[in-house]
């Protein structure tokens, strides 16, 4: 039976190995672990985007600060070195913040995220980090009647939240930009960019060290308490200790149920030939999404591959995290299937690499950042699917909160945003949180299947059931 793919044997897919990005760019030489007990002005736990950007902005603002970053593995080992290369302007929990603090407050948060896309591009250029950045904006495409209805609603909502530069396109205009099969409409925003995750995180780590920040790798923090970050090799004592562990927060003592690690999986194709790209279009190299309930996304890489990601096994019992990015074969095939659904001409293309990673999710699905002035303990995370951009905004906010607390500066526009110091109840004990996440994911997958099969013009009711199970609304 024909599969529609090339008759040539399919090339074996590399599985795990952290990510394709590390396989391509290489893992940097390891930094020394913490040598013993020490002191700092600020101790940052986590060597991903949040921790490194925080160190960067703090050191630039207050050069005399002694800042120490502690990373359990190596910088970028987590989501910062595994994501899909998307710098987007989505805000996790924006609708809830609008209900809690008013529409205008949520608009300010959205505008800050829009500006943050440009801030990342600016800072990367200033530091001369070659991260394959291309600011082509973000394109969301609909290819079923139900998706088109959601797309139009999404477009209107984004405009209501201040995105006046967003563009809505019909089927013909969309086809002129990208060859997604059966596309019936799209919406585009300039607030998006593609980048190489590992080139960014390794360049940022080098930049903070050049500023005089101390970075220790292979140093897991087992406990965070006021003025102390405890590791197997010693304790760092500091007036401010910032938890920037995102999807790995459950591994810190006392935080098992603070945020859960949500798993996402990625595949990347072999480099595609020019003749195939003539069929696919995508000359603007926008970051790409669709309006399916399961939320897959894709980028066109600098070397003309397609990197595509989505939820595979979204959550592992007991808040366990993955083993160096290894991914189930069924998940790889599901992602391959979605790639071919979007772009049938890729059916014969080899998938060179597959991997997985985790991001953090709070019980109310809201990203947050904060500083407890009585203890000096700070945090940032719960980014869900927009962590690349949100990490930078969180870092600049932590900088401002620390300067405000230490009397070096007053309140700023960032410290007044509605996500600052947002608190939420913890996740339920097992098996309830496993049932919650997997129940919602199963319902969303079923809704997508039914919408495709029936060509219904509105969202399948199972999608609303999924939102109620997860507590999104």
Secondary structure, DSSP 8 states (H G I E B T S, - for coil): ---SS-SS-----EE-SS-HHHHHH----------S-EEEEEEEE--SHHHHHHHHHHHHH-TT--EEEE-SSSTTTTGGGTS-SEEE---TTHHHHHHHH-HHHHHHHHHHHHHHHHHHHHHHHHTT-----B---EEEEE-SHHHHHHHHHHHHHHHHTT-TT-EEEEHHHHHHHB--TT--EEEEESSEEE--HHHHHHHHHHHHHHHT-EEE-S--EEEEETTEEEETTEEEEEEEEEE--GGGGGGSTT-TTTSEEEEEEEEEE----HHHHHHHB-TT--EEEE--TT--EEEE-TTS-EEEEE-SS---GGG---STT---HHHHHHHHHHHHHH-GGGTT--EEEEEEEEEEE-TT---EEEEETTTTEEEEE--TT-HHHHHHHHHHHHHHHHHHHTTSS---TTTTSTTBT--------TTHHHHHHHHHHHHHHHHHHHHHHH--SS--HHHHHHHHHHT--
